[in-house]
Amino acid sequence: MTPIQGPLQAARVALITGANTGIGRVTARELAQQGLHVFVACRSEQSTQALLDEVRSGAPPGAKIEWLPLDLGDFKSIHQCAETFLAKGLPLHLLINNAGIAGARGLTHEGFELAFGINHLGHFLLTQLLLERIKSSAPARIVSVASRAHYRATGIDWRAVREPTKTRTGLSEYGVSKLANVLFSAELGRRLKGTGVTTYSLHPGVVASDVWRTVPWPLRSLIKLFMLSPEAGAATTLHCANSASLAGETGLYYDRCRSKPASQVAQNLSLAAELWQASENWVR
């Protein structure tokens, strides 16, 4: 692992997945304006360029923003992304697992149901690969953008997450992936107790973002009529990332900038431990 050196230790560094659109873009822009060195991990540099240009023209002196290539549906890409970041020798004070997909159907490169593989397993692997650097940068935070859709999930079918998406809309599978986000964040918080690294999962509100890009039309256009703007949706992410009042909290679930009970299933410690063990085995 590349050591953290010299004056770079003084700079606060954030890495955000899927930050080229929606709430991730707003989050990246706001953090850069606060003076953080922000890395945006997305599949396409071209689709991220507008954000890079916007931040570089409007951020305060000394603020930085950089693109990292990342495809959360491909373990090789995740390893390469982590290796590229670690080679820079920077600390990592804030990891925001923001990227997500809803309504998509199919399998990831390694053969996991698409929503589960991208929304949960890709972020699980990325977090594990960066975790030692995050711990050495403490106090640090890991924020996972989940959804109130996790309340609809009654559990995790271990066979189904290894098969192609079954439902036409993919929204049932999306709910399972969001349940996994909440379970993972809570279990991670328990495992990191006393390290100075705290974890948060959240519902951003139902936001009109690209996460819904694969939901079939006309359902996609109809549901977007009732959604929040990305600016409003980013509020809870930024609260979990920034608020000094949350420094003593870890592993909790947030909605509208307040903690609230996750679903009963999401509070199941045995299920959280089982998900962790299965995820570890899958990403080896």
C-alpha positions, 0 to 999 in steps of 0.5 A: 500500500502506498504510504500517505506522505507530507502535506497531503495529509492536511487535505480532506479527501472524498471519493463519490461513486456515480457522481456524474449525475443526480444527487451524486453530482450535487454532492460532489459539487458541494463538497468541492466548494467546501474545499475538499479534494473530490474524486468522482468514480464513474464509468465514463469520463466524457459524461463526467466532464461537465461536472469537472469543468463546472467545479474547476471553474467555480470551486475555491482556490486549492479545491480539486476534483478528479475522475476515476474510472469505475464500473461497479458491475465488474470486479476487475474495474473495481480493483483497478479503481481502488488501486489507482486511488491508493497509488496516489498516496492520499488519505480518504476521509469520506467515502460516499457509496452513491451510485445505483441503478433501479429497474434494470434487468440482467446480470453483472459481469460476475453473474449477480442480479444486476441491481444487487451486484451494482448497488450492494456487491460492487460497493461492498468490494470497493469499500473493502479495498479502501478500508485500511486507507479510510481507517488510517485517515480517521476520523472518517465516514462511509456514507451509503445511499440506500432507499426507503424501498428497503422497507418493501424487502422481506429478506434476501433470496440467496439463490435469486441474487445469483440469477437474472432479474425476474420481475419486469420492472426490476423494482422488487430486486432494487428493494432487496439491493437497498436492504443490503445497503442498510444491512451492510452499513449497520454491520460495517459500523459495528465492525469499525467501532472504536476505529474513528470511522463511522457509517451512515445509510440513508434515504435521499427522497425519491429523486428524479435522477438517472438511477431510474433510466432503465425503468420502462416507459411510460412508468418512468415518466409518470413516477418522475412527476412526483420526485424531488430535485437532485439538489433537495435529494442531496441534503441528507447525503451532505448531512451524513457527510458533514454534520458535526452532530453525527460524529458520535453516531454510527450504523444508523439509517437517516431520512430527511436529515434525521435518524429513523428506524430501519425496517425490522428485516434491516435490523436483523443482526443474523441476516447482516452477518450472513450477508457480510460473510456471503459478500466476502466469499463472492468478492474473493 
